[in-house]
Amino acid sequence: MKYWQLITSIVLSVFVFLMPLSVQAASSSSVTRSILNAVGGEDFSGKNLIRAEFTSVTLKNANFTNADLRGAIFNGVLLDGANLHGSDFSSGIAYISRFKNVDLSDAILTDTNMLRSTFDNVEVTGADFTNALLDIQQLKKLCINASGTNSKTGVSTRESLGCP
């Protein structure tokens, strides 16, 4: 009986060892530091980046002007000097990301989760933040210079942020 169990164990071990592991296809919309230009200034302007994922990358001076970023994810991304003018980042996620010297003018950020992200010296004229989730400290910073109305949604920036 013991020999039968030993033989069965060996056969199962060999079978499991020789079985090919399942392969998971990499998402073509996933962007990591390995495929980005180290210099910065990537040009994503006008691109269809629906549900694209940007994880732990530096996008210094990246150009997202008029890009379709609906449902996109920025996770741990540094967006210093980036241009998101006129982009549609609705229903997206920007988690633990830094928006420093970023142009968000006329951008659509409706229903976007931006918790734990920071905003320093950000241009928000005409941006629509309707139903966006922001940390209260960051919301107060954005309200200081919030003005204008979004050209596509017709919503006031101050109103969308809930500024006093």
Accessible surface in RSA format (square Angstrom, percent):
REM  Atomic radii and reference values for relative SASA: ProtOr
REM  Chains: A
REM  Algorithm: Lee & Richards
REM  Probe-radius: 1.40
REM  Slices: 20
REM RES _ NUM      All-atoms   Total-Side   Main-Chain    Non-polar    All polar
REM                ABS   REL    ABS   REL    ABS   REL    ABS   REL    ABS   REL
RES MET A   1   172.37  89.3 129.14  85.5  43.23 102.9 109.42  93.0  62.95  83.4
RES LYS A   2   171.14  83.5 164.65 101.0   6.50  15.5 108.53  97.7  62.62  66.7
RES TYR A   3   170.94  79.8 170.66  97.1   0.28   0.7 122.91  92.4  48.03  59.2
RES TRP A   4   170.74  68.5 167.93  81.3   2.81   6.6 144.20  76.9  26.55  43.1
RES GLN A   5   103.66  58.0 100.33  73.3   3.34   7.9  33.91  72.2  69.75  52.9
RES LEU A   6   102.38  57.0  97.88  70.0   4.50  11.3 101.55  71.3   0.84   2.2
RES ILE A   7    92.82  52.8  92.29  68.8   0.53   1.3  92.82  66.8   0.00   0.0
RES THR A   8    54.56  38.8  51.36  52.1   3.20   7.6  50.80  68.2   3.76   5.7
RES SER A   9    61.54  52.0  56.23  75.0   5.32  12.3  30.58  65.1  30.97  43.4
RES ILE A  10    95.29  54.2  93.02  69.3   2.27   5.5  95.29  68.6   0.00   0.0
RES VAL A  11    90.33  59.4  86.79  78.6   3.55   8.5  89.38  77.7   0.96   2.6
RES LEU A  12   103.02  57.4 102.92  73.6   0.10   0.2 103.02  72.3   0.00   0.0
RES SER A  13    71.14  60.1  59.37  79.2  11.77  27.1  38.06  81.0  33.09  46.4
RES VAL A  14    76.63  50.4  74.71  67.6   1.92   4.6  76.63  66.6   0.00   0.0
RES PHE A  15   119.92  60.0 115.46  71.5   4.46  11.6 119.18  72.3   0.74   2.1
RES VAL A  16   104.72  68.9  97.19  88.0   7.53  18.1  97.60  84.8   7.12  19.3
RES PHE A  17   170.02  85.1 145.78  90.3  24.24  63.1 152.55  92.5  17.47  50.0
RES LEU A  18   125.34  69.8 100.78  72.1  24.56  61.7 103.72  72.8  21.63  58.2
RES MET A  19    94.66  49.0  86.73  57.4   7.92  18.9  72.84  61.9  21.82  28.9
RES PRO A  20   116.15  84.7  90.98  82.9  25.18  91.5 101.81  84.1  14.35  89.2
RES LEU A  21   159.93  89.1 144.71 103.5  15.22  38.3 146.50 102.9  13.43  36.1
RES SER A  22   116.23  98.2  81.30 108.5  34.93  80.5  56.05 119.4  60.17  84.3
RES VAL A  23   139.28  91.6 105.04  95.1  34.24  82.5 108.46  94.2  30.81  83.6
RES GLN A  24   170.46  95.3 143.23 104.7  27.23  64.8  50.21 106.9 120.25  91.2
RES ALA A  25    94.15  86.6  64.59  99.7  29.56  67.3  72.25 101.7  21.90  58.0
RES ALA A  26    98.82  90.9  65.16 100.6  33.66  76.6  74.67 105.2  24.15  64.0
RES SER A  27    60.10  50.8  37.87  50.5  22.23  51.2  37.85  80.6  22.25  31.2
RES SER A  28   123.41 104.3  80.57 107.5  42.84  98.7  57.83 123.1  65.58  91.9
RES SER A  29    38.16  32.2  29.48  39.3   8.68  20.0  28.99  61.7   9.16  12.8
RES SER A  30    37.67  31.8  28.65  38.2   9.02  20.8  13.64  29.0  24.03  33.7
RES VAL A  31    15.71  10.3  15.64  14.2   0.06   0.2  15.64  13.6   0.06   0.2
RES THR A  32    56.56  40.2  56.42  57.2   0.15   0.4  45.79  61.5  10.78  16.3
RES ARG A  33   167.46  70.3 154.35  78.7  13.10  31.2  63.93  87.4 103.53  62.7
RES SER A  34    96.68  81.7  57.39  76.6  39.29  90.5  54.43 115.9  42.24  59.2
RES ILE A  35   120.13  68.4  86.77  64.6  33.37  80.4  94.21  67.8  25.92  70.3
RES LEU A  36    29.47  16.4  13.73   9.8  15.73  39.6  15.06  10.6  14.40  38.8
RES ASN A  37    88.98  61.4  69.10  66.8  19.88  47.9  28.05  67.5  60.93  58.9
RES ALA A  38   109.92 101.1  67.17 103.7  42.75  97.3  77.90 109.7  32.02  84.8
RES VAL A  39   129.99  85.5 102.77  93.0  27.23  65.6 109.67  95.3  20.33  55.1
RES GLY A  40    15.59  19.2   0.00   N/A  15.59  19.2   6.48  17.8   9.10  20.4
RES GLY A  41    40.10  49.5   0.00   N/A  40.10  49.5  15.00  41.2  25.10  56.2
RES GLU A  42    21.50  12.3  13.98  10.6   7.53  17.9  21.50  41.6   0.00   0.0
RES ASP A  43    91.07  63.8  71.83  71.5  19.24  45.5  31.13  73.3  59.94  59.8
RES PHE A  44    27.11  13.6  27.11  16.8   0.00   0.0  27.11  16.4   0.00   0.0
RES SER A  45    41.45  35.0  28.01  37.4  13.44  31.0  10.69  22.8  30.75  43.1
RES GLY A  46    55.77  68.8   0.00   N/A  55.77  68.8  23.34  64.0  32.43  72.6
RES LYS A  47   107.87  52.6 103.70  63.6   4.17   9.9  56.54  50.9  51.33  54.7
RES ASN A  48   111.71  77.0  84.89  82.0  26.82  64.6  32.68  78.7  79.03  76.4
RES LEU A  49    27.41  15.3  24.57  17.6   2.83   7.1  27.41  19.2   0.00   0.0
RES ILE A  50    52.98  30.1  39.27  29.3  13.70  33.0  39.27  28.3  13.70  37.2
RES ARG A  51   166.03  69.7 161.62  82.4   4.40  10.5  57.03  77.9 108.99  66.1
RES ALA A  52     1.88   1.7   1.88   2.9   0.00   0.0   1.88   2.6   0.00   0.0
RES GLU A  53    67.92  39.0  67.74  51.2   0.18   0.4   1.45   2.8  66.47  54.3
RES PHE A  54     0.00   0.0   0.00   0.0   0.00   0.0   0.00   0.0   0.00   0.0
RES THR A  55    49.63  35.3  47.33  48.0   2.31   5.5  36.11  48.5  13.53  20.4
RES SER A  56    50.69  42.8  43.98  58.7   6.72  15.5  21.01  44.7  29.69  41.6
RES VAL A  57     4.94   3.3   0.29   0.3   4.65  11.2   4.21   3.7   0.73   2.0
RES THR A  58    74.88  53.3  61.34  62.2  13.54  32.3  39.86  53.5  35.03  52.9
RES LEU A  59     0.00   0.0   0.00   0.0   0.00   0.0   0.00   0.0   0.00   0.0
RES LYS A  60   108.98  53.2 108.80  66.8   0.18   0.4  51.99  46.8  56.99  60.7
RES ASN A  61    84.17  58.0  72.12  69.7  12.05  29.0  19.48  46.9  64.69  62.5
RES ALA A  62     0.41   0.4   0.00   0.0   0.41   0.9   0.00   0.0   0.41   1.1
RES ASN A  63    47.39  32.7  47.32  45.7   0.07   0.2  13.43  32.3  33.96  32.8
RES PHE A  64     0.00   0.0   0.00   0.0   0.00   0.0   0.00   0.0   0.00   0.0
RES THR A  65    29.80  21.2  28.86  29.3   0.94   2.2  26.73  35.9   3.07   4.6
RES ASN A  66    89.10  61.4  71.47  69.1  17.62  42.4  21.92  52.7  67.18  64.9
RES ALA A  67     1.33   1.2   0.00   0.0   1.33   3.0   0.04   0.1   1.30   3.4
RES ASP A  68    35.06  24.6  33.34  33.2   1.72   4.1  19.31  45.4  15.75  15.7
RES LEU A  69     0.00   0.0   0.00   0.0   0.00   0.0   0.00   0.0   0.00   0.0
RES ARG A  70   105.27  44.2 104.65  53.3   0.62   1.5  28.64  39.1  76.63  46.4
RES GLY A  71    22.19  27.4   0.00   N/A  22.19  27.4  12.80  35.1   9.39  21.0
RES ALA A  72     0.00   0.0   0.00   0.0   0.00   0.0   0.00   0.0   0.00   0.0
RES ILE A  73    54.52  31.0  54.52  40.6   0.00   0.0  54.52  39.3   0.00   0.0
RES PHE A  74     0.01   0.0   0.01   0.0   0.00   0.0   0.01   0.0   0.00   0.0
RES ASN A  75    59.31  40.9  58.91  56.9   0.39   0.9   3.35   8.1  55.95  54.1
RES GLY A  76    28.38  35.0   0.00   N/A  28.38  35.0  17.56  48.2  10.81  24.2
RES VAL A  77     0.00   0.0   0.00   0.0   0.00   0.0   0.00   0.0   0.00   0.0
RES LEU A  78    65.68  36.6  65.68  47.0   0.00   0.0  65.68  46.1   0.00   0.0
RES LEU A  79     0.00   0.0   0.00   0.0   0.00   0.0   0.00   0.0   0.00   0.0
RES ASP A  80    29.04  20.3  28.62  28.5   0.42   1.0   9.82  23.1  19.22  19.2
RES GLY A  81    28.04  34.6   0.00   N/A  28.04  34.6  12.51  34.3  15.53  34.8
RES ALA A  82     1.43   1.3   0.00   0.0   1.43   3.2   0.00   0.0   1.43   3.8
RES ASN A  83    50.53  34.8  50.48  48.8   0.06   0.1  13.71  33.0  36.82  35.6
RES LEU A  84     0.20   0.1   0.20   0.1   0.00   0.0   0.20   0.1   0.00   0.0
RES HIS A  85    67.05  36.6  67.05  46.6   0.00   0.0  39.58  40.8  27.47  32.0
RES GLY A  86     6.22   7.7   0.00   N/A   6.22   7.7   0.90   2.5   5.31  11.9
RES SER A  87     0.01   0.0   0.00   0.0   0.01   0.0   0.01   0.0   0.00   0.0
RES ASP A  88    35.32  24.7  35.07  34.9   0.26   0.6  13.25  31.2  22.07  22.0
RES PHE A  89     0.18   0.1   0.18   0.1   0.00   0.0   0.18   0.1   0.00   0.0
RES SER A  90    16.75  14.2  16.74  22.3   0.01   0.0   7.40  15.8   9.34  13.1
RES SER A  91    69.96  59.1  53.08  70.8  16.88  38.9  30.69  65.4  39.27  55.0
RES GLY A  92     1.45   1.8   0.00   N/A   1.45   1.8   0.15   0.4   1.30   2.9
RES ILE A  93    69.12  39.3  69.12  51.5   0.00   0.0  69.12  49.8   0.00   0.0
RES ALA A  94     0.03   0.0   0.00   0.0   0.03   0.1   0.00   0.0   0.03   0.1
RES TYR A  95    83.78  39.1  83.53  47.5   0.25   0.6  59.94  45.0  23.84  29.4
RES ILE A  96    82.62  47.0  74.89  55.8   7.74  18.6  76.47  55.1   6.15  16.7
RES SER A  97     3.41   2.9   0.00   0.0   3.41   7.9   1.57   3.4   1.84   2.6
RES ARG A  98    80.79  33.9  80.48  41.0   0.31   0.7  22.46  30.7  58.33  35.4
RES PHE A  99     0.13   0.1   0.13   0.1   0.00   0.0   0.13   0.1   0.00   0.0
RES LYS A 100    87.51  42.7  87.51  53.7   0.00   0.0  33.69  30.3  53.81  57.3
RES ASN A 101    75.32  51.9  59.46  57.5  15.86  38.2  22.11  53.2  53.20  51.4
RES VAL A 102     2.41   1.6   0.00   0.0   2.41   5.8   1.13   1.0   1.27   3.5
RES ASP A 103    41.76  29.3  40.29  40.1   1.47   3.5  16.85  39.7  24.91  24.8
RES LEU A 104     0.05   0.0   0.05   0.0   0.00   0.0   0.05   0.0   0.00   0.0
RES SER A 105    15.35  13.0  15.35  20.5   0.00   0.0  10.83  23.1   4.52   6.3
RES ASP A 106    23.56  16.5  23.56  23.5   0.00   0.0   9.58  22.5  13.98  13.9
RES ALA A 107     0.05   0.0   0.05   0.1   0.00   0.0   0.05   0.1   0.00   0.0
RES ILE A 108    17.44   9.9  17.44  13.0   0.00   0.0  17.44  12.6   0.00   0.0
RES LEU A 109     0.19   0.1   0.19   0.1   0.00   0.0   0.19   0.1   0.00   0.0
RES THR A 110    25.49  18.1  25.49  25.8   0.00   0.0  15.47  20.8  10.02  15.2
RES ASP A 111    80.09  56.1  61.77  61.5  18.32  43.3  19.00  44.7  61.09  60.9
RES THR A 112     0.56   0.4   0.00   0.0   0.56   1.3   0.44   0.6   0.12   0.2
RES ASN A 113    49.26  34.0  48.64  47.0   0.62   1.5  10.48  25.2  38.78  37.5
RES MET A 114     0.34   0.2   0.00   0.0   0.34   0.8   0.00   0.0   0.34   0.4
RES LEU A 115    62.25  34.7  62.18  44.5   0.06   0.2  62.18  43.7   0.06   0.2
RES ARG A 116   144.10  60.5 128.37  65.4  15.73  37.4  43.24  59.1 100.86  61.1
RES SER A 117     0.87   0.7   0.00   0.0   0.87   2.0   0.11   0.2   0.76   1.1
RES THR A 118    53.78  38.3  53.78  54.5   0.00   0.0  48.79  65.5   5.00   7.6
RES PHE A 119     2.98   1.5   0.22   0.1   2.76   7.2   0.41   0.2   2.57   7.3
RES ASP A 120    52.96  37.1  51.00  50.8   1.96   4.6  18.64  43.9  34.32  34.2
RES ASN A 121   124.71  86.0  94.59  91.4  30.12  72.5  31.11  74.9  93.61  90.5
RES VAL A 122    15.53  10.2   0.90   0.8  14.63  35.2   2.04   1.8  13.49  36.6
RES GLU A 123    80.65  46.3  75.09  56.8   5.55  13.2  34.68  67.1  45.97  37.5
RES VAL A 124     1.67   1.1   0.58   0.5   1.09   2.6   0.58   0.5   1.09   2.9
RES THR A 125    57.84  41.1  55.53  56.3   2.31   5.5  44.47  59.7  13.37  20.2
RES GLY A 126     4.37   5.4   0.00   N/A   4.37   5.4   4.37  12.0   0.00   0.0
RES ALA A 127     0.00   0.0   0.00   0.0   0.00   0.0   0.00   0.0   0.00   0.0
RES ASP A 128     1.76   1.2   1.76   1.8   0.00   0.0   0.00   0.0   1.76   1.8
RES PHE A 129     1.99   1.0   0.72   0.4   1.26   3.3   0.72   0.4   1.26   3.6
RES THR A 130    46.62  33.2  45.76  46.4   0.87   2.1  45.14  60.6   1.49   2.2
RES ASN A 131   109.13  75.3  81.71  79.0  27.42  66.0  23.49  56.5  85.64  82.8
RES ALA A 132    19.92  18.3   0.13   0.2  19.80  45.0   0.13   0.2  19.80  52.4
RES LEU A 133    95.39  53.1  94.31  67.5   1.07   2.7  95.39  67.0   0.00   0.0
RES LEU A 134    25.37  14.1   4.06   2.9  21.31  53.6   4.06   2.8  21.31  57.3
RES ASP A 135    40.19  28.2  35.45  35.3   4.75  11.2  13.03  30.7  27.16  27.1
RES ILE A 136   101.11  57.5  95.72  71.3   5.39  13.0  96.42  69.4   4.69  12.7
RES GLN A 137   116.37  65.1 112.36  82.1   4.02   9.6  53.96 114.9  62.41  47.3
RES GLN A 138    19.75  11.0  19.75  14.4   0.00   0.0   0.95   2.0  18.80  14.3
RES LEU A 139    37.95  21.1  37.95  27.2   0.00   0.0  37.95  26.7   0.00   0.0
RES LYS A 140   134.71  65.7 129.10  79.2   5.61  13.3  78.03  70.2  56.67  60.4
RES LYS A 141    77.80  38.0  68.17  41.8   9.63  22.9  52.87  47.6  24.93  26.6
RES LEU A 142     6.94   3.9   3.98   2.8   2.96   7.4   6.70   4.7   0.25   0.7
RES CYS A 143    14.70  11.1  12.53  14.0   2.17   5.1   9.94  25.2   4.76   5.1
RES ILE A 144   134.32  76.4 103.78  77.3  30.54  73.6 111.41  80.2  22.91  62.2
RES ASN A 145   104.63  72.2  89.65  86.6  14.97  36.1  26.43  63.6  78.19  75.6
RES ALA A 146     5.53   5.1   0.00   0.0   5.53  12.6   0.00   0.0   5.53  14.6
RES SER A 147    51.77  43.7  49.41  65.9   2.36   5.4  38.30  81.6  13.47  18.9
RES GLY A 148    37.59  46.4   0.00   N/A  37.59  46.4  24.80  68.0  12.80  28.7
RES THR A 149    78.83  56.1  58.44  59.2  20.39  48.6  33.42  44.9  45.42  68.7
RES ASN A 150     1.57   1.1   0.00   0.0   1.57   3.8   0.00   0.0   1.57   1.5
RES SER A 151    88.54  74.8  47.77  63.8  40.77  93.9  51.33 109.3  37.21  52.1
RES LYS A 152   118.85  58.0  80.27  49.3  38.58  91.9  82.15  73.9  36.70  39.1
RES THR A 153    57.21  40.7  26.40  26.8  30.82  73.4  33.77  45.4  23.44  35.4
RES GLY A 154    54.74  67.5   0.00   N/A  54.74  67.5  27.20  74.6  27.53  61.7
RES VAL A 155    40.25  26.5  36.93  33.4   3.33   8.0  40.25  35.0   0.00   0.0
RES SER A 156    36.98  31.2  34.27  45.7   2.71   6.2  21.86  46.5  15.12  21.2
RES THR A 157     0.00   0.0   0.00   0.0   0.00   0.0   0.00   0.0   0.00   0.0
RES ARG A 158    85.99  36.1  85.84  43.8   0.15   0.3  42.40  57.9  43.59  26.4
RES GLU A 159   132.37  76.0 109.65  83.0  22.72  54.1  45.14  87.3  87.23  71.2
RES SER A 160    18.05  15.3   0.00   0.0  18.05  41.6   4.69  10.0  13.36  18.7
RES LEU A 161    10.02   5.6   0.19   0.1   9.83  24.7   3.41   2.4   6.61  17.8
RES GLY A 162    60.74  74.9   0.00   N/A  60.74  74.9  33.67  92.4  27.07  60.6
RES CYS A 163    20.88  15.8   0.00   0.0  20.88  49.1   0.23   0.6  20.65  22.3
RES PRO A 164   151.20 110.2  96.86  88.3  54.34 197.5 136.68 112.8  14.52  90.3
END  Absolute sums over single chains surface
CHAIN  1 A     9647.6       7935.9       1711.6       5866.1       3781.5
END  Absolute sums over all chains
TOTAL          9647.6       7935.9       1711.6       5866.1       3781.5
